[in-house]
Amino acid sequence: MTLNNQVYNARIVSSVAATVISLACGTNYVYSAWAPQFADKLLLSATESNLIGLAGNLGMYSMGVPVGIFVDSKGPRPAVIVGSILLGLGYYPLHQAYDAGHGSVPWLCFVSYLTGLGGCMAFAAAVKTSALNWPHHRGTATAFPLAAFGLSAFFFALVGSIFFPGSPSKFLELLAGGTFGLTFVGFFFLRVLPPHAPYHAVPDMEPGMTDSRQLHRTTSEESKNRAGRGNPNEPGTLSNTTADTTTKNNTKMTQNDVSEQGDEASGTRVPHSPTTKGSNPQVDAGTGQEAASGDRDGAADETSSLLSQSTCSSSLPGEVLVQSSVDMDRSHRVDIRGINLMKNIEFWQLFTIMAILSGIGLMTINNIGNDVTALWKHYDDSIDDKTLVLGQQLHVSILSIGSFSGRLLSGVGSDFLVKIMHASRVWCLVVASGIFSLAQICALNVTNPHMLGFVSGFSGLGYGFLFGVFPSIVAESFGIHGLSQNWGFMTLSPVISSNVFNLFYGAVFDAHSIIDKDGVSSCSDGLECYRSAYIVTLGACGLGLVVTLWVIWHQWKTRAAESAGKGRARE
């Protein structure tokens, strides 16, 4: 087996690990499967129950920026292990609170926040690894962990319904152990590995851009030296002492050699450019010490896409090495982050779209259990709690499958739009807006609980389309170099919108609820329990569609101006 085949296989293993890790990170969306019973046991109102769910969303989205910076600077693996611990520490106290039948709302919100933060850290690491390992198929590669994230709720709801039907206590225990176990095991297989041809960075020719026309000459000895420079401080990585042997006999490469060469050859540093101002070099995959050593070759970013410095280079000194396959799309040529991101109008356009559409989706995701309860109690007042729990888990599963399908379709579909149709990925957001509109129309008209699957299905599909394509849009618009931190800024938007929509839903539901002598709050008015909330979200869908079309027009105008400027520069 050749070196390239072994690296390819290792990338496949890493992608599987990223997908498994992501499967444990989306469990905030299974909240509706246990929240109504949890609220009944602890005598919580719909608003208090929504606050606990919102705390989980807050953990997932509010810390996106520092988590992104952490992943960009320290590499994906440390974030996975920390996320694994936080997931376990978050869900187990919720399990204990349910068994005890009491718990303060602030404490419950805090541990719920930990579940969101743990999922955020591990998921950011999984997406970053997939984006780095497959630079030429980024939309498809990231679609798998994104889809697994969306499928997470279905996976746990299915396992819970099979092994612990009607038992919220056992289900919470499953969440505590399952999320910790999946992320912890995945940690050992998650690696950033070199692409088909490692790259050598060259100086930028203009601020924020990378020129692809210069060639560098490297000697065979230089190639060997580069191949031997791993980072012994990366978690789980041993020092590489066999670089020369690897060069001569590339069919006997160990996993450690692969991972270390991945850190070097995949280019894990931002290029030093005399013309670039205000950029902060980010260190990926734990190579901070190497970047700080001042090595003259150590200026390559994880996605620097220029000249080959393969360990399989020719033994002829001075042979010119060129890239065999380089992704030179916009994401590799721009690097907008930090304060420059805040000044960019396209960022605020996308931020607004994310806020509107994610808030709409999260309202249904967090409250589908309440929808189920309200419709069933109005439709059949003799229904028992066990049947209600199974109905809630069913709709959580439908939401999850819809989200999985949407993420996968939008990831692969966006690559098709760009490469075949030469269109903008943002058109996937137009589709998401349309699907969300259908979901709200169904929610406003469905009175039979047997038909509620249209609401959960369309809501999940729209949410999946939104999140399946958005990371690729962020990378394409602002550059891959700061993807994690830029994505972190973008995911602050659901923190705002989800609070608004969810608290409004809670207020509407509580206004129609009756508290019995035992202190349990319930609403049996059917659709009227939450109708007003969906009228507001339907209007928000229309606003989101308008902003999305504005973004497409603005991008077309901006890209046309860039192309015209490059044409004049060449002349």
Salt bridges, closest charged atoms under 4 A:
ASP72 OD1 - LYS128 NZ 2.76
ASP99 OD2 - HIS95 NE2 3.37
GLU173 OE1 - LYS170 NZ 3.98
ASP211 OD2 - ARG213 NH2 2.73
GLU222 OE2 - ARG296 NH2 2.83
GLU264 OE2 - ARG229 NH2 3.26
GLU264 OE1 - ARG269 NH2 3.76
GLU290 OE2 - ARG229 NE 3.69
GLU290 OE2 - ARG269 NH2 3.86
ASP295 OD2 - ARG229 NH1 3.91
ASP297 OD1 - ARG226 NH2 3.10
ASP297 OD1 - ARG296 NH1 3.62
ASP301 OD2 - HIS481 ND1 2.69
GLU302 OE2 - LYS128 NZ 3.10
ASP327 OD2 - ARG138 NH2 3.37
ASP327 OD2 - HIS332 NE2 3.78
ASP329 OD2 - ARG138 NH1 3.77
ASP335 OD2 - ARG337 NH2 2.87
GLU346 OE2 - ARG559 NH2 3.49
ASP415 OD1 - ARG425 NH1 2.94
GLU476 OE2 - ARG425 NE 3.23
GLU562 OE2 - ARG330 NH1 2.66
